[in-house]
Amino acid sequence: MSIWRVILAIIFPPLAVLDKGCGSIVIVFLLTLAAWIPGIIGALVILNNPKYNR
């Protein structure tokens, strides 16, 4: 995970997981709508998950 992804996850979480699939984008977007901090946490969890790393 690059530093740019972390910065992007803090600023706008759904954009950070754009290439991780539609389901990830929807989940992070809904978490971001509910509250900003859960969206950040969700994006960072998805970015750190080895299943999604290519």
mmCIF entry with sequence, helices, sheets and N, C-alpha, C, O atoms, coordinates in Angstrom:
data_MODEL
# 
_entry.id   MODEL 
# 
_entity.id                         1 
_entity.type                       polymer 
_entity.pdbx_number_of_molecules   1 
# 
_entity_poly.entity_id                      1 
_entity_poly.type                           'polypeptide(L)' 
_entity_poly.nstd_linkage                   no 
_entity_poly.nstd_monomer                   no 
_entity_poly.pdbx_seq_one_letter_code       MSIWRVILAIIFPPLAVLDKGCGSIVIVFLLTLAAWIPGIIGALVILNNPKYNR 
_entity_poly.pdbx_seq_one_letter_code_can   MSIWRVILAIIFPPLAVLDKGCGSIVIVFLLTLAAWIPGIIGALVILNNPKYNR 
_entity_poly.pdbx_strand_id                 A 
# 
loop_
_entity_poly_seq.entity_id 
_entity_poly_seq.num 
_entity_poly_seq.mon_id 
_entity_poly_seq.hetero 
1 1  MET n 
1 2  SER n 
1 3  ILE n 
1 4  TRP n 
1 5  ARG n 
1 6  VAL n 
1 7  ILE n 
1 8  LEU n 
1 9  ALA n 
1 10 ILE n 
1 11 ILE n 
1 12 PHE n 
1 13 PRO n 
1 14 PRO n 
1 15 LEU n 
1 16 ALA n 
1 17 VAL n 
1 18 LEU n 
1 19 ASP n 
1 20 LYS n 
1 21 GLY n 
1 22 CYS n 
1 23 GLY n 
1 24 SER n 
1 25 ILE n 
1 26 VAL n 
1 27 ILE n 
1 28 VAL n 
1 29 PHE n 
1 30 LEU n 
1 31 LEU n 
1 32 THR n 
1 33 LEU n 
1 34 ALA n 
1 35 ALA n 
1 36 TRP n 
1 37 ILE n 
1 38 PRO n 
1 39 GLY n 
1 40 ILE n 
1 41 ILE n 
1 42 GLY n 
1 43 ALA n 
1 44 LEU n 
1 45 VAL n 
1 46 ILE n 
1 47 LEU n 
1 48 ASN n 
1 49 ASN n 
1 50 PRO n 
1 51 LYS n 
1 52 TYR n 
1 53 ASN n 
1 54 ARG n 
# 
_struct_asym.id          A 
_struct_asym.entity_id   1 
# 
loop_
_struct_conf.conf_type_id 
_struct_conf.id 
_struct_conf.pdbx_PDB_helix_id 
_struct_conf.beg_label_comp_id 
_struct_conf.beg_label_asym_id 
_struct_conf.beg_label_seq_id 
_struct_conf.pdbx_beg_PDB_ins_code 
_struct_conf.end_label_comp_id 
_struct_conf.end_label_asym_id 
_struct_conf.end_label_seq_id 
_struct_conf.pdbx_end_PDB_ins_code 
_struct_conf.beg_auth_comp_id 
_struct_conf.beg_auth_asym_id 
_struct_conf.beg_auth_seq_id 
_struct_conf.end_auth_comp_id 
_struct_conf.end_auth_asym_id 
_struct_conf.end_auth_seq_id 
_struct_conf.pdbx_PDB_helix_class 
_struct_conf.details 
_struct_conf.pdbx_PDB_helix_length 
HELX_P HELX_P1 AA1 ILE A 3  ? ILE A 11 ? ILE A 3  ILE A 11 1 ? 9  
HELX_P HELX_P2 AA2 PRO A 13 ? ALA A 16 ? PRO A 13 ALA A 16 1 ? 4  
HELX_P HELX_P3 AA3 LEU A 18 ? LYS A 20 ? LEU A 18 LYS A 20 5 ? 3  
HELX_P HELX_P4 AA4 CYS A 22 ? ALA A 34 ? CYS A 22 ALA A 34 1 ? 13 
HELX_P HELX_P5 AA5 TRP A 36 ? ASN A 48 ? TRP A 36 ASN A 48 1 ? 13 
# 
_struct_conf_type.id          HELX_P 
_struct_conf_type.criteria    ? 
_struct_conf_type.reference   ? 
# 
loop_
_atom_site.group_PDB 
_atom_site.id 
_atom_site.type_symbol 
_atom_site.label_atom_id 
_atom_site.label_alt_id 
_atom_site.label_comp_id 
_atom_site.label_asym_id 
_atom_site.label_entity_id 
_atom_site.label_seq_id 
_atom_site.pdbx_PDB_ins_code 
_atom_site.Cartn_x 
_atom_site.Cartn_y 
_atom_site.Cartn_z 
_atom_site.occupancy 
_atom_site.B_iso_or_equiv 
_atom_site.pdbx_formal_charge 
_atom_site.auth_seq_id 
_atom_site.auth_comp_id 
_atom_site.auth_asym_id 
_atom_site.auth_atom_id 
_atom_site.pdbx_PDB_model_num 
ATOM 1   N N  . MET A 1 1  ? 0.847   -1.169  0.000  1.00 0.00 ? 1  MET A N  1 
ATOM 2   C CA . MET A 1 1  ? 0.000   0.000   0.000  1.00 0.00 ? 1  MET A CA 1 
ATOM 3   C C  . MET A 1 1  ? 0.897   1.238   0.000  1.00 0.00 ? 1  MET A C  1 
ATOM 4   O O  . MET A 1 1  ? 1.809   1.362   0.817  1.00 0.00 ? 1  MET A O  1 
ATOM 5   N N  . SER A 1 2  ? 0.624   2.130   -0.914 1.00 0.00 ? 2  SER A N  1 
ATOM 6   C CA . SER A 1 2  ? 1.451   3.322   -1.034 1.00 0.00 ? 2  SER A CA 1 
ATOM 7   C C  . SER A 1 2  ? 0.919   4.437   -0.136 1.00 0.00 ? 2  SER A C  1 
ATOM 8   O O  . SER A 1 2  ? -0.227  4.408   0.312  1.00 0.00 ? 2  SER A O  1 
ATOM 9   N N  . ILE A 1 3  ? 1.762   5.392   0.106  1.00 0.00 ? 3  ILE A N  1 
ATOM 10  C CA . ILE A 1 3  ? 1.391   6.535   0.932  1.00 0.00 ? 3  ILE A CA 1 
ATOM 11  C C  . ILE A 1 3  ? 0.284   7.346   0.269  1.00 0.00 ? 3  ILE A C  1 
ATOM 12  O O  . ILE A 1 3  ? -0.531  7.969   0.949  1.00 0.00 ? 3  ILE A O  1 
ATOM 13  N N  . TRP A 1 4  ? 0.261   7.335   -1.062 1.00 0.00 ? 4  TRP A N  1 
ATOM 14  C CA . TRP A 1 4  ? -0.771  8.090   -1.789 1.00 0.00 ? 4  TRP A CA 1 
ATOM 15  C C  . TRP A 1 4  ? -2.146  7.476   -1.573 1.00 0.00 ? 4  TRP A C  1 
ATOM 16  O O  . TRP A 1 4  ? -3.144  8.191   -1.483 1.00 0.00 ? 4  TRP A O  1 
ATOM 17  N N  . ARG A 1 5  ? -2.197  6.145   -1.489 1.00 0.00 ? 5  ARG A N  1 
ATOM 18  C CA . ARG A 1 5  ? -3.474  5.473   -1.211 1.00 0.00 ? 5  ARG A CA 1 
ATOM 19  C C  . ARG A 1 5  ? -3.972  5.807   0.188  1.00 0.00 ? 5  ARG A C  1 
ATOM 20  O O  . ARG A 1 5  ? -5.171  5.999   0.393  1.00 0.00 ? 5  ARG A O  1 
ATOM 21  N N  . VAL A 1 6  ? -3.065  5.875   1.143  1.00 0.00 ? 6  VAL A N  1 
ATOM 22  C CA . VAL A 1 6  ? -3.454  6.213   2.517  1.00 0.00 ? 6  VAL A CA 1 
ATOM 23  C C  . VAL A 1 6  ? -3.976  7.641   2.579  1.00 0.00 ? 6  VAL A C  1 
ATOM 24  O O  . VAL A 1 6  ? -4.994  7.902   3.219  1.00 0.00 ? 6  VAL A O  1 
ATOM 25  N N  . ILE A 1 7  ? -3.296  8.554   1.929  1.00 0.00 ? 7  ILE A N  1 
ATOM 26  C CA . ILE A 1 7  ? -3.746  9.946   1.899  1.00 0.00 ? 7  ILE A CA 1 
ATOM 27  C C  . ILE A 1 7  ? -5.103  10.045  1.206  1.00 0.00 ? 7  ILE A C  1 
ATOM 28  O O  . ILE A 1 7  ? -5.987  10.764  1.671  1.00 0.00 ? 7  ILE A O  1 
ATOM 29  N N  . LEU A 1 8  ? -5.267  9.332   0.104  1.00 0.00 ? 8  LEU A N  1 
ATOM 30  C CA . LEU A 1 8  ? -6.540  9.337   -0.603 1.00 0.00 ? 8  LEU A CA 1 
ATOM 31  C C  . LEU A 1 8  ? -7.648  8.710   0.244  1.00 0.00 ? 8  LEU A C  1 
ATOM 32  O O  . LEU A 1 8  ? -8.793  9.161   0.200  1.00 0.00 ? 8  LEU A O  1 
ATOM 33  N N  . ALA A 1 9  ? -7.313  7.673   1.012  1.00 0.00 ? 9  ALA A N  1 
ATOM 34  C CA . ALA A 1 9  ? -8.301  7.045   1.893  1.00 0.00 ? 9  ALA A CA 1 
ATOM 35  C C  . ALA A 1 9  ? -8.738  7.993   3.002  1.00 0.00 ? 9  ALA A C  1 
ATOM 36  O O  . ALA A 1 9  ? -9.873  7.911   3.473  1.00 0.00 ? 9  ALA A O  1 
ATOM 37  N N  . ILE A 1 10 ? -7.873  8.872   3.414  1.00 0.00 ? 10 ILE A N  1 
ATOM 38  C CA . ILE A 1 10 ? -8.232  9.839   4.451  1.00 0.00 ? 10 ILE A CA 1 
ATOM 39  C C  . ILE A 1 10 ? -9.071  10.970  3.867  1.00 0.00 ? 10 ILE A C  1 
ATOM 40  O O  . ILE A 1 10 ? -10.025 11.423  4.499  1.00 0.00 ? 10 ILE A O  1 
ATOM 41  N N  . ILE A 1 11 ? -8.726  11.423  2.681  1.00 0.00 ? 11 ILE A N  1 
ATOM 42  C CA . ILE A 1 11 ? -9.441  12.548  2.077  1.00 0.00 ? 11 ILE A CA 1 
ATOM 43  C C  . ILE A 1 11 ? -10.789 12.115  1.507  1.00 0.00 ? 11 ILE A C  1 
ATOM 44  O O  . ILE A 1 11 ? -11.815 12.716  1.827  1.00 0.00 ? 11 ILE A O  1 
ATOM 45  N N  . PHE A 1 12 ? -10.799 11.081  0.668  1.00 0.00 ? 12 PHE A N  1 
ATOM 46  C CA . PHE A 1 12 ? -12.042 10.591  0.053  1.00 0.00 ? 12 PHE A CA 1 
ATOM 47  C C  . PHE A 1 12 ? -11.965 9.067   -0.068 1.00 0.00 ? 12 PHE A C  1 
ATOM 48  O O  . PHE A 1 12 ? -11.481 8.548   -1.074 1.00 0.00 ? 12 PHE A O  1 
ATOM 49  N N  . PRO A 1 13 ? -12.438 8.353   0.951  1.00 0.00 ? 13 PRO A N  1 
ATOM 50  C CA . PRO A 1 13 ? -12.261 6.899   1.016  1.00 0.00 ? 13 PRO A CA 1 
ATOM 51  C C  . PRO A 1 13 ? -12.755 6.097   -0.190 1.00 0.00 ? 13 PRO A C  1 
ATOM 52  O O  . PRO A 1 13 ? -12.053 5.172   -0.598 1.00 0.00 ? 13 PRO A O  1 
ATOM 53  N N  . PRO A 1 14 ? -13.924 6.390   -0.790 1.00 0.00 ? 14 PRO A N  1 
ATOM 54  C CA . PRO A 1 14 ? -14.347 5.557   -1.925 1.00 0.00 ? 14 PRO A CA 1 
ATOM 55  C C  . PRO A 1 14 ? -13.405 5.619   -3.117 1.00 0.00 ? 14 PRO A C  1 
ATOM 56  O O  . PRO A 1 14 ? -13.283 4.647   -3.862 1.00 0.00 ? 14 PRO A O  1 
ATOM 57  N N  . LEU A 1 15 ? -12.752 6.729   -3.298 1.00 0.00 ? 15 LEU A N  1 
ATOM 58  C CA . LEU A 1 15 ? -11.826 6.859   -4.422 1.00 0.00 ? 15 LEU A CA 1 
ATOM 59  C C  . LEU A 1 15 ? -10.565 6.019   -4.222 1.00 0.00 ? 15 LEU A C  1 
ATOM 60  O O  . LEU A 1 15 ? -9.931  5.606   -5.192 1.00 0.00 ? 15 LEU A O  1 
ATOM 61  N N  . ALA A 1 16 ? -10.208 5.771   -2.977 1.00 0.00 ? 16 ALA A N  1 
ATOM 62  C CA . ALA A 1 16 ? -9.005  4.982   -2.693 1.00 0.00 ? 16 ALA A CA 1 
ATOM 63  C C  . ALA A 1 16 ? -9.187  3.510   -3.054 1.00 0.00 ? 16 ALA A C  1 
ATOM 64  O O  . ALA A 1 16 ? -8.210  2.827   -3.363 1.00 0.00 ? 16 ALA A O  1 
ATOM 65  N N  . VAL A 1 17 ? -10.425 3.011   -3.020 1.00 0.00 ? 17 VAL A N  1 
ATOM 66  C CA . VAL A 1 17 ? -10.683 1.595   -3.308 1.00 0.00 ? 17 VAL A CA 1 
ATOM 67  C C  . VAL A 1 17 ? -11.330 1.412   -4.676 1.00 0.00 ? 17 VAL A C  1 
ATOM 68  O O  . VAL A 1 17 ? -12.003 0.410   -4.920 1.00 0.00 ? 17 VAL A O  1 
ATOM 69  N N  . LEU A 1 18 ? -11.128 2.369   -5.559 1.00 0.00 ? 18 LEU A N  1 
ATOM 70  C CA . LEU A 1 18 ? -11.776 2.353   -6.865 1.00 0.00 ? 18 LEU A CA 1 
ATOM 71  C C  . LEU A 1 18 ? -11.441 1.112   -7.685 1.00 0.00 ? 18 LEU A C  1 
ATOM 72  O O  . LEU A 1 18 ? -12.310 0.595   -8.386 1.00 0.00 ? 18 LEU A O  1 
ATOM 73  N N  . ASP A 1 19 ? -10.223 0.628   -7.616 1.00 0.00 ? 19 ASP A N  1 
ATOM 74  C CA . ASP A 1 19 ? -9.826  -0.528  -8.418 1.00 0.00 ? 19 ASP A CA 1 
ATOM 75  C C  . ASP A 1 19 ? -9.990  -1.858  -7.676 1.00 0.00 ? 19 ASP A C  1 
ATOM 76  O O  . ASP A 1 19 ? -9.520  -2.888  -8.161 1.00 0.00 ? 19 ASP A O  1 
ATOM 77  N N  . LYS A 1 20 ? -10.634 -1.857  -6.533 1.00 0.00 ? 20 LYS A N  1 
ATOM 78  C CA . LYS A 1 20 ? -10.797 -3.078  -5.741 1.00 0.00 ? 20 LYS A CA 1 
ATOM 79  C C  . LYS A 1 20 ? -12.128 -3.782  -5.994 1.00 0.00 ? 20 LYS A C  1 
ATOM 80  O O  . LYS A 1 20 ? -12.380 -4.836  -5.410 1.00 0.00 ? 20 LYS A O  1 
ATOM 81  N N  . GLY A 1 21 ? -12.965 -3.236  -6.832 1.00 0.00 ? 21 GLY A N  1 
ATOM 82  C CA . GLY A 1 21 ? -14.224 -3.882  -7.173 1.00 0.00 ? 21 GLY A CA 1 
ATOM 83  C C  . GLY A 1 21 ? -15.425 -3.053  -6.759 1.00 0.00 ? 21 GLY A C  1 
ATOM 84  O O  . GLY A 1 21 ? -15.333 -2.170  -5.905 1.00 0.00 ? 21 GLY A O  1 
ATOM 85  N N  . CYS A 1 22 ? -16.544 -3.354  -7.378 1.00 0.00 ? 22 CYS A N  1 
ATOM 86  C CA . CYS A 1 22 ? -17.765 -2.579  -7.159 1.00 0.00 ? 22 CYS A CA 1 
ATOM 87  C C  . CYS A 1 22 ? -18.285 -2.727  -5.728 1.00 0.00 ? 22 CYS A C  1 
ATOM 88  O O  . CYS A 1 22 ? -18.754 -1.756  -5.133 1.00 0.00 ? 22 CYS A O  1 
ATOM 89  N N  . GLY A 1 23 ? -18.204 -3.931  -5.182 1.00 0.00 ? 23 GLY A N  1 
ATOM 90  C CA . GLY A 1 23 ? -18.698 -4.161  -3.824 1.00 0.00 ? 23 GLY A CA 1 
ATOM 91  C C  . GLY A 1 23 ? -17.928 -3.354  -2.792 1.00 0.00 ? 23 GLY A C  1 
ATOM 92  O O  . GLY A 1 23 ? -18.514 -2.819  -1.851 1.00 0.00 ? 23 GLY A O  1 
ATOM 93  N N  . SER A 1 24 ? -16.642 -3.270  -2.966 1.00 0.00 ? 24 SER A N  1 
ATOM 94  C CA . SER A 1 24 ? -15.803 -2.507  -2.040 1.00 0.00 ? 24 SER A CA 1 
ATOM 95  C C  . SER A 1 24 ? -16.138 -1.019  -2.111 1.00 0.00 ? 24 SER A C  1 
ATOM 96  O O  . SER A 1 24 ? -16.192 -0.333  -1.090 1.00 0.00 ? 24 SER A O  1 
ATOM 97  N N  . ILE A 1 25 ? -16.355 -0.543  -3.306 1.00 0.00 ? 25 ILE A N  1 
ATOM 98  C CA . ILE A 1 25 ? -16.689 0.879   -3.471 1.00 0.00 ? 25 ILE A CA 1 
ATOM 99  C C  . ILE A 1 25 ? -18.016 1.193   -2.789 1.00 0.00 ? 25 ILE A C  1 
ATOM 100 O O  . ILE A 1 25 ? -18.141 2.210   -2.106 1.00 0.00 ? 25 ILE A O  1 
ATOM 101 N N  . VAL A 1 26 ? -18.996 0.328   -2.972 1.00 0.00 ? 26 VAL A N  1 
ATOM 102 C CA . VAL A 1 26 ? -20.318 0.554   -2.382 1.00 0.00 ? 26 VAL A CA 1 
ATOM 103 C C  . VAL A 1 26 ? -20.239 0.513   -0.861 1.00 0.00 ? 26 VAL A C  1 
ATOM 104 O O  . VAL A 1 26 ? -20.818 1.365   -0.187 1.00 0.00 ? 26 VAL A O  1 
ATOM 105 N N  . ILE A 1 27 ? -19.530 -0.468  -0.319 1.00 0.00 ? 27 ILE A N  1 
ATOM 106 C CA . ILE A 1 27 ? -19.416 -0.579  1.138  1.00 0.00 ? 27 ILE A CA 1 
ATOM 107 C C  . ILE A 1 27 ? -18.738 0.654   1.729  1.00 0.00 ? 27 ILE A C  1 
ATOM 108 O O  . ILE A 1 27 ? -19.220 1.228   2.705  1.00 0.00 ? 27 ILE A O  1 
ATOM 109 N N  . VAL A 1 28 ? -17.631 1.052   1.138  1.00 0.00 ? 28 VAL A N  1 
ATOM 110 C CA . VAL A 1 28 ? -16.903 2.211   1.658  1.00 0.00 ? 28 VAL A CA 1 
ATOM 111 C C  . VAL A 1 28 ? -17.715 3.485   1.465  1.00 0.00 ? 28 VAL A C  1 
ATOM 112 O O  . VAL A 1 28 ? -17.684 4.370   2.320  1.00 0.00 ? 28 VAL A O  1 
ATOM 113 N N  . PHE A 1 29 ? -18.436 3.592   0.365  1.00 0.00 ? 29 PHE A N  1 
ATOM 114 C CA . PHE A 1 29 ? -19.269 4.767   0.130  1.00 0.00 ? 29 PHE A CA 1 
ATOM 115 C C  . PHE A 1 29 ? -20.378 4.869   1.178  1.00 0.00 ? 29 PHE A C  1 
ATOM 116 O O  . PHE A 1 29 ? -20.642 5.953   1.700  1.00 0.00 ? 29 PHE A O  1 
ATOM 117 N N  . LEU A 1 30 ? -21.024 3.750   1.484  1.00 0.00 ? 30 LEU A N  1 
ATOM 118 C CA . LEU A 1 30 ? -22.087 3.768   2.498  1.00 0.00 ? 30 LEU A CA 1 
ATOM 119 C C  . LEU A 1 30 ? -21.527 4.066   3.882  1.00 0.00 ? 30 LEU A C  1 
ATOM 120 O O  . LEU A 1 30 ? -22.149 4.788   4.660  1.00 0.00 ? 30 LEU A O  1 
ATOM 121 N N  . LEU A 1 31 ? -20.367 3.519   4.192  1.00 0.00 ? 31 LEU A N  1 
ATOM 122 C CA . LEU A 1 31 ? -19.738 3.835   5.475  1.00 0.00 ? 31 LEU A CA 1 
ATOM 123 C C  . LEU A 1 31 ? -19.356 5.309   5.551  1.00 0.00 ? 31 LEU A C  1 
ATOM 124 O O  . LEU A 1 31 ? -19.465 5.929   6.609  1.00 0.00 ? 31 LEU A O  1 
ATOM 125 N N  . THR A 1 32 ? -18.913 5.865   4.436  1.00 0.00 ? 32 THR A N  1 
ATOM 126 C CA . THR A 1 32 ? -18.550 7.278   4.405  1.00 0.00 ? 32 THR A CA 1 
ATOM 127 C C  . THR A 1 32 ? -19.788 8.156   4.551  1.00 0.00 ? 32 THR A C  1 
ATOM 128 O O  . THR A 1 32 ? -19.729 9.212   5.182  1.00 0.00 ? 32 THR A O  1 
ATOM 129 N N  . LEU A 1 33 ? -20.901 7.729   3.974  1.00 0.00 ? 33 LEU A N  1 
ATOM 130 C CA . LEU A 1 33 ? -22.139 8.495   4.138  1.00 0.00 ? 33 LEU A CA 1 
ATOM 131 C C  . LEU A 1 33 ? -22.634 8.458   5.574  1.00 0.00 ? 33 LEU A C  1 
ATOM 132 O O  . LEU A 1 33 ? -23.157 9.449   6.084  1.00 0.00 ? 33 LEU A O  1 
ATOM 133 N N  . ALA A 1 34 ? -22.467 7.303   6.228  1.00 0.00 ? 34 ALA A N  1 
ATOM 134 C CA . ALA A 1 34 ? -22.906 7.187   7.616  1.00 0.00 ? 34 ALA A CA 1 
ATOM 135 C C  . ALA A 1 34 ? -22.063 8.089   8.519  1.00 0.00 ? 34 ALA A C  1 
ATOM 136 O O  . ALA A 1 34 ? -22.595 8.825   9.351  1.00 0.00 ? 34 ALA A O  1 
ATOM 137 N N  . ALA A 1 35 ? -20.778 8.023   8.348  1.00 0.00 ? 35 ALA A N  1 
ATOM 138 C CA . ALA A 1 35 ? -19.839 8.872   9.086  1.00 0.00 ? 35 ALA A CA 1 
ATOM 139 C C  . ALA A 1 35 ? -18.484 8.757   8.396  1.00 0.00 ? 35 ALA A C  1 
ATOM 140 O O  . ALA A 1 35 ? -18.165 7.730   7.798  1.00 0.00 ? 35 ALA A O  1 
ATOM 141 N N  . TRP A 1 36 ? -17.718 9.787   8.483  1.00 0.00 ? 36 TRP A N  1 
ATOM 142 C CA . TRP A 1 36 ? -16.472 9.849   7.734  1.00 0.00 ? 36 TRP A CA 1 
ATOM 143 C C  . TRP A 1 36 ? -15.423 8.873   8.263  1.00 0.00 ? 36 TRP A C  1 
ATOM 144 O O  . TRP A 1 36 ? -14.732 8.228   7.474  1.00 0.00 ? 36 TRP A O  1 
ATOM 145 N N  . ILE A 1 37 ? -15.294 8.756   9.576  1.00 0.00 ? 37 ILE A N  1 
ATOM 146 C CA . ILE A 1 37 ? -14.272 7.899   10.182 1.00 0.00 ? 37 ILE A CA 1 
ATOM 147 C C  . ILE A 1 37 ? -14.486 6.422   9.835  1.00 0.00 ? 37 ILE A C  1 
ATOM 148 O O  . ILE A 1 37 ? -13.513 5.757   9.482  1.00 0.00 ? 37 ILE A O  1 
ATOM 149 N N  . PRO A 1 38 ? -15.707 5.869   9.916  1.00 0.00 ? 38 PRO A N  1 
ATOM 150 C CA . PRO A 1 38 ? -15.877 4.466   9.487  1.00 0.00 ? 38 PRO A CA 1 
ATOM 151 C C  . PRO A 1 38 ? -15.536 4.247   8.015  1.00 0.00 ? 38 PRO A C  1 
ATOM 152 O O  . PRO A 1 38 ? -15.079 3.165   7.648  1.00 0.00 ? 38 PRO A O  1 
ATOM 153 N N  . GLY A 1 39 ? -15.747 5.239   7.178  1.00 0.00 ? 39 GLY A N  1 
ATOM 154 C CA . GLY A 1 39 ? -15.362 5.134   5.780  1.00 0.00 ? 39 GLY A CA 1 
ATOM 155 C C  . GLY A 1 39 ? -13.860 5.028   5.617  1.00 0.00 ? 39 GLY A C  1 
ATOM 156 O O  . GLY A 1 39 ? -13.371 4.253   4.794  1.00 0.00 ? 39 GLY A O  1 
ATOM 157 N N  . ILE A 1 40 ? -13.126 5.809   6.402  1.00 0.00 ? 40 ILE A N  1 
ATOM 158 C CA . ILE A 1 40 ? -11.665 5.740   6.371  1.00 0.00 ? 40 ILE A CA 1 
ATOM 159 C C  . ILE A 1 40 ? -11.184 4.376   6.849  1.00 0.00 ? 40 ILE A C  1 
ATOM 160 O O  . ILE A 1 40 ? -10.317 3.761   6.229  1.00 0.00 ? 40 ILE A O  1 
ATOM 161 N N  . ILE A 1 41 ? -11.751 3.910   7.950  1.00 0.00 ? 41 ILE A N  1 
ATOM 162 C CA . ILE A 1 41 ? -11.355 2.611   8.495  1.00 0.00 ? 41 ILE A CA 1 
ATOM 163 C C  . ILE A 1 41 ? -11.665 1.497   7.503  1.00 0.00 ? 41 ILE A C  1 
ATOM 164 O O  . ILE A 1 41 ? -10.842 0.606   7.294  1.00 0.00 ? 41 ILE A O  1 
ATOM 165 N N  . GLY A 1 42 ? -12.838 1.542   6.894  1.00 0.00 ? 42 GLY A N  1 
ATOM 166 C CA . GLY A 1 42 ? -13.203 0.533   5.901  1.00 0.00 ? 42 GLY A CA 1 
ATOM 167 C C  . GLY A 1 42 ? -12.270 0.542   4.706  1.00 0.00 ? 42 GLY A C  1 
ATOM 168 O O  . GLY A 1 42 ? -11.878 -0.518  4.219  1.00 0.00 ? 42 GLY A O  1 
ATOM 169 N N  . ALA A 1 43 ? -11.913 1.711   4.233  1.00 0.00 ? 43 ALA A N  1 
ATOM 170 C CA . ALA A 1 43 ? -10.999 1.811   3.093  1.00 0.00 ? 43 ALA A CA 1 
ATOM 171 C C  . ALA A 1 43 ? -9.619  1.267   3.449  1.00 0.00 ? 43 ALA A C  1 
ATOM 172 O O  . ALA A 1 43 ? -9.007  0.561   2.647  1.00 0.00 ? 43 ALA A O  1 
ATOM 173 N N  . LEU A 1 44 ? -9.130  1.586   4.627  1.00 0.00 ? 44 LEU A N  1 
ATOM 174 C CA . LEU A 1 44 ? -7.818  1.098   5.029  1.00 0.00 ? 44 LEU A CA 1 
ATOM 175 C C  . LEU A 1 44 ? -7.815  -0.412  5.234  1.00 0.00 ? 44 LEU A C  1 
ATOM 176 O O  . LEU A 1 44 ? -6.826  -1.077  4.925  1.00 0.00 ? 44 LEU A O  1 
ATOM 177 N N  . VAL A 1 45 ? -8.912  -0.956  5.752  1.00 0.00 ? 45 VAL A N  1 
ATOM 178 C CA . VAL A 1 45 ? -9.008  -2.411  5.910  1.00 0.00 ? 45 VAL A CA 1 
ATOM 179 C C  . VAL A 1 45 ? -8.994  -3.093  4.542  1.00 0.00 ? 45 VAL A C  1 
ATOM 180 O O  . VAL A 1 45 ? -8.302  -4.094  4.357  1.00 0.00 ? 45 VAL A O  1 
ATOM 181 N N  . ILE A 1 46 ? -9.741  -2.566  3.601  1.00 0.00 ? 46 ILE A N  1 
ATOM 182 C CA . ILE A 1 46 ? -9.778  -3.158  2.258  1.00 0.00 ? 46 ILE A CA 1 
ATOM 183 C C  . ILE A 1 46 ? -8.414  -3.024  1.577  1.00 0.00 ? 46 ILE A C  1 
ATOM 184 O O  . ILE A 1 46 ? -7.968  -3.947  0.895  1.00 0.00 ? 46 ILE A O  1 
ATOM 185 N N  . LEU A 1 47 ? -7.757  -1.888  1.759  1.00 0.00 ? 47 LEU A N  1 
ATOM 186 C CA . LEU A 1 47 ? -6.444  -1.705  1.143  1.00 0.00 ? 47 LEU A CA 1 
ATOM 187 C C  . LEU A 1 47 ? -5.388  -2.619  1.760  1.00 0.00 ? 47 LEU A C  1 
ATOM 188 O O  . LEU A 1 47 ? -4.442  -3.008  1.076  1.00 0.00 ? 47 LEU A O  1 
ATOM 189 N N  . ASN A 1 48 ? -5.530  -2.964  3.025  1.00 0.00 ? 48 ASN A N  1 
ATOM 190 C CA . ASN A 1 48 ? -4.556  -3.842  3.690  1.00 0.00 ? 48 ASN A CA 1 
ATOM 191 C C  . ASN A 1 48 ? -4.887  -5.319  3.568  1.00 0.00 ? 48 ASN A C  1 
ATOM 192 O O  . ASN A 1 48 ? -4.086  -6.156  3.985  1.00 0.00 ? 48 ASN A O  1 
ATOM 193 N N  . ASN A 1 49 ? -6.037  -5.668  3.012  1.00 0.00 ? 49 ASN A N  1 
ATOM 194 C CA . ASN A 1 49 ? -6.446  -7.059  2.876  1.00 0.00 ? 49 ASN A CA 1 
ATOM 195 C C  . ASN A 1 49 ? -5.642  -7.728  1.751  1.00 0.00 ? 49 ASN A C  1 
ATOM 196 O O  . ASN A 1 49 ? -5.691  -7.270  0.609  1.00 0.00 ? 49 ASN A O  1 
ATOM 197 N N  . PRO A 1 50 ? -4.912  -8.793  2.054  1.00 0.00 ? 50 PRO A N  1 
ATOM 198 C CA . PRO A 1 50 ? -4.093  -9.430  1.006  1.00 0.00 ? 50 PRO A CA 1 
ATOM 199 C C  . PRO A 1 50 ? -4.929  -10.111 -0.088 1.00 0.00 ? 50 PRO A C  1 
ATOM 200 O O  . PRO A 1 50 ? -4.416  -10.388 -1.172 1.00 0.00 ? 50 PRO A O  1 
ATOM 201 N N  . LYS A 1 51 ? -6.191  -10.376 0.184  1.00 0.00 ? 51 LYS A N  1 
ATOM 202 C CA . LYS A 1 51 ? -7.063  -10.979 -0.807 1.00 0.00 ? 51 LYS A CA 1 
ATOM 203 C C  . LYS A 1 51 ? -7.273  -10.049 -2.011 1.00 0.00 ? 51 LYS A C  1 
ATOM 204 O O  . LYS A 1 51 ? -7.407  -10.512 -3.144 1.00 0.00 ? 51 LYS A O  1 
ATOM 205 N N  . TYR A 1 52 ? -7.300  -8.736  -1.755 1.00 0.00 ? 52 TYR A N  1 
ATOM 206 C CA . TYR A 1 52 ? -7.564  -7.767  -2.817 1.00 0.00 ? 52 TYR A CA 1 
ATOM 207 C C  . TYR A 1 52 ? -6.307  -7.239  -3.484 1.00 0.00 ? 52 TYR A C  1 
ATOM 208 O O  . TYR A 1 52 ? -6.393  -6.584  -4.523 1.00 0.00 ? 52 TYR A O  1 
ATOM 209 N N  . ASN A 1 53 ? -5.150  -7.508  -2.913 1.00 0.00 ? 53 ASN A N  1 
ATOM 210 C CA . ASN A 1 53 ? -3.901  -7.015  -3.506 1.00 0.00 ? 53 ASN A CA 1 
ATOM 211 C C  . ASN A 1 53 ? -3.550  -7.834  -4.745 1.00 0.00 ? 53 ASN A C  1 
ATOM 212 O O  . ASN A 1 53 ? -3.581  -9.064  -4.721 1.00 0.00 ? 53 ASN A O  1 
ATOM 213 N N  . ARG A 1 54 ? -3.222  -7.145  -5.802 1.00 0.00 ? 54 ARG A N  1 
ATOM 214 C CA . ARG A 1 54 ? -2.899  -7.802  -7.061 1.00 0.00 ? 54 ARG A CA 1 
ATOM 215 C C  . ARG A 1 54 ? -1.473  -7.572  -7.428 1.00 0.00 ? 54 ARG A C  1 
ATOM 216 O O  . ARG A 1 54 ? -1.017  -8.053  -8.465 1.00 0.00 ? 54 ARG A O  1 
# 
